[in-house]
Amino acid sequence: MILNKRTGLLGAIVALAWFAGCGGSGSSSGGSGSSGGNAYVAVPEANAVASYRVSSGSGDLKAVLGSPFSGGASPISIVVHPSGKFVYTANQGGNDISLFTVNSNTGELTEVLPRTPAGLNPTSLAMDAGGDLLFVANQTSSTVSVYTVSSNDGSLKESAGSPFLTGSRPVTLALSPSGKFLYVASSNLPLVFGYSVASGTGSLLAVPGSPRY
């Protein structure tokens, strides 16, 4: 489950990511496990990510020792790799992406430096179900950056042709369950832009009839 909340001019922005699994396996958008799971909260004002252990019985949250963990400037969006081993944040203040490794025993986060450059004002992240591709909406650049993800260490490599131009000031990304299509919502236009996603590389190509109201 990924949840982003905006309060407009008030600037109170919270991103929450949930990983449920046992021994660090499962999916960032669901899954189950008898040992419960981890929850992560991006804290823009503190340039940090908070980490919690979640009780599978009661749902109670218990802060991980040392949380929140320092990261990039003003993280706004967060995703968890399906393996549960890696956490990524889009950092608006730094125009980059942070990668954190997850200690499967404690839930402690460790940022891996250097951070990966993105476009201007990255606001939204999306990852395919296999954890092979990461998509980033860059609001001020009006682009989508695409990265391949290393299954070994979680590192990112920008795909050929990235970043890809999209509608004015993209704010939200959504992948189809198959991972074959990416949809981008514009904050300036009442339109949704649809793209087919090339297998392996993540290259984007506008689908026929796109954009749509």
C-alpha positions in Angstrom: 0.0 0.0 0.0 1.4 3.4 -1.0 -0.3 6.5 0.3 0.6 10.1 -0.5 -1.3 13.0 1.2 -1.1 16.6 0.1 -2.5 19.7 1.8 -1.8 22.2 -0.9 -0.2 25.5 0.2 0.1 24.2 3.8 3.0 22.0 2.6 2.3 19.1 4.9 3.3 16.1 2.8 3.5 12.6 4.1 4.4 9.4 2.2 3.8 6.0 3.7 5.0 2.7 2.3 4.1 -0.7 3.7 5.9 -4.0 3.3 4.4 -7.1 4.6 6.3 -10.4 4.6 8.3 -12.9 6.6 12.1 -12.8 6.5 12.2 -9.9 4.0 10.1 -11.5 1.3 6.8 -10.5 -0.2 5.4 -7.4 -2.0 5.4 -3.7 -1.2 1.7 -3.6 -2.1 0.6 -6.6 -0.1 1.6 -10.1 0.9 1.4 -11.8 4.3 3.6 -13.3 6.9 3.2 -14.6 10.4 6.0 -12.3 11.7 4.2 -9.1 10.6 6.0 -6.5 8.5 7.6 -3.1 8.2 6.1 0.4 7.6 8.1 3.3 6.3 7.1 7.0 6.4 8.9 9.8 4.5 9.4 12.8 6.7 10.1 15.8 4.4 10.7 18.4 7.2 13.3 16.2 8.8 15.0 14.9 5.5 14.5 11.5 6.8 12.5 8.2 6.7 10.9 6.7 9.7 10.8 2.9 10.1 8.3 0.9 12.1 7.7 -2.8 13.0 4.1 -3.7 12.5 2.4 -6.2 14.8 0.6 -8.8 12.7 -1.9 -9.4 15.4 -2.9 -5.9 16.5 -1.5 -3.7 13.8 0.3 -1.6 16.4 3.4 0.3 15.2 6.7 0.1 17.1 9.4 2.5 16.0 12.7 0.9 15.0 15.7 1.8 17.1 17.4 4.8 15.6 14.4 5.9 13.5 14.0 8.2 11.7 16.9 7.6 9.4 18.6 10.5 7.6 18.1 10.6 3.8 17.8 13.1 0.9 16.3 16.6 1.0 12.5 16.7 1.4 11.5 13.1 0.5 7.9 13.1 -0.8 7.2 9.7 -2.3 8.4 6.3 -1.2 8.3 2.7 -2.6 9.6 -0.6 -1.2 11.2 -3.2 -3.5 9.2 -6.4 -3.7 12.0 -8.3 -2.0 11.7 -6.1 1.0 15.5 -5.4 0.9 15.4 -1.9 -0.5 13.5 1.3 0.0 13.5 4.3 -2.4 12.4 7.9 -1.9 11.9 10.8 -4.3 13.6 13.8 -2.8 12.1 17.1 -4.0 14.7 19.3 -2.4 17.6 17.5 -3.9 16.2 16.5 -7.3 17.4 12.9 -6.7 16.5 9.4 -5.5 17.6 7.8 -2.3 18.3 4.1 -1.9 18.1 2.5 1.5 19.0 -1.0 2.4 16.8 -2.7 5.0 18.1 -4.8 7.9 15.7 -7.7 7.8 16.3 -8.5 11.5 15.9 -5.0 12.9 14.1 -2.9 10.2 17.0 -0.4 10.4 17.6 1.6 7.2 21.0 2.5 5.8 21.2 5.0 2.9 23.5 4.0 0.0 25.4 7.0 -1.4 25.7 8.7 -3.8 22.1 9.4 -4.6 20.8 8.9 -8.1 20.0 12.2 -10.1 16.4 12.6 -11.2 14.7 15.5 -13.0 13.5 18.8 -11.4 11.1 18.3 -8.5 10.5 14.5 -8.4 7.1 13.9 -6.9 6.0 10.4 -7.5 7.5 6.9 -7.7 6.2 3.6 -9.2 7.8 0.2 -9.4 6.8 -2.8 -11.4 5.7 -6.0 -9.6 9.0 -7.7 -10.3 11.1 -4.9 -8.9 13.0 -4.5 -12.2 12.0 -1.0 -13.1 11.5 2.3 -11.2 9.6 5.2 -12.7 9.9 8.8 -11.4 7.6 11.7 -12.2 9.5 15.0 -12.4 7.0 17.7 -11.9 8.9 20.8 -12.9 10.7 19.1 -15.8 7.5 17.6 -17.1 9.2 14.3 -17.6 9.3 10.7 -16.4 12.6 9.2 -15.6 13.0 5.4 -15.9 15.6 3.2 -14.2 16.5 -0.4 -14.2 17.0 -1.9 -10.8 19.8 -4.3 -9.8 18.4 -7.3 -8.0 21.8 -7.7 -6.2 22.3 -4.3 -4.5 19.2 -2.3 -5.5 21.2 0.3 -7.5 19.6 2.2 -10.3 20.7 2.7 -13.9 18.9 5.2 -16.1 17.4 3.6 -19.2 18.3 4.7 -22.7 16.1 7.6 -23.8 15.2 8.6 -20.3 13.9 11.1 -19.2 10.7 11.0 -21.4 8.6 14.0 -22.0 5.1 13.9 -20.7 2.2 16.3 -19.8 2.7 19.5 -18.0 3.7 19.1 -14.3 3.1 15.3 -13.7 2.1 14.5 -10.2 1.0 10.9 -10.0 2.1 7.6 -11.7 0.3 4.3 -11.9 1.4 1.1 -13.5 -1.0 -1.5 -14.8 -0.9 -4.9 -12.9 0.9 -6.4 -15.9 3.5 -3.7 -15.8 3.0 -3.2 -19.6 1.4 0.3 -19.3 2.2 3.4 -17.3 -0.3 6.2 -16.7 0.7 9.8 -15.7 -1.6 12.4 -14.3 -0.9 16.1 -15.0 -1.5 18.8 -12.4 -1.9 21.6 -15.0 -4.1 19.7 -17.5 -7.2 17.6 -16.9 -5.6 14.7 -18.8 -4.1 11.3 -18.2 -1.1 10.3 -20.4 -0.8 6.6 -21.2 2.4 4.8 -22.3 3.4 1.3 -23.2 6.4 0.1 -21.3 9.2 -1.8 -23.1 10.1 -5.1 -21.4 13.5 -5.0 -19.8 14.4 -1.4 -20.6 11.3 0.5 -19.5 11.3 2.8 -22.5 8.0 4.6 -22.9 5.9 5.0 -26.0 2.6 6.9 -26.0 -0.4 4.6 -26.5 -2.8 5.4 -29.3 -5.4 8.0 -28.3 -3.3 9.3 -25.5 -3.8 11.6 -23.6 -7.4 11.2 -22.4 -9.7 13.3 -20.3 
